Amino acid sequence: MKRLYRSRQNSMIAGICGGIGDYLDIDPTVIRVLWLLCTILSFGICIIAYIIAWVIIPREESEMIGPSSESS
């Protein structure tokens, strides 16, 4: 089952576009270009949507679970 998340690997600012690209099986660069065009054409209103998505969409869980790198 697919889940929408903020990507850790394809992250430039918050991983929103990378996560959407992973979810839709589209290159994240295409999502970024579309988001930029939408932002320009909407006079910046999509920036608010990006911030809302940043707050709502959870961060991708780390695939590497193991001992912490702290030394005692």
Secondary structure, 3 states (H helix, E strand, C coil): CCCCCECCCCCCCCCHHHHHHHHHCCCHHHHHHHHHHHHHHCCCHHHHHHHHHHHHCCECCCCCCCCCCCCC
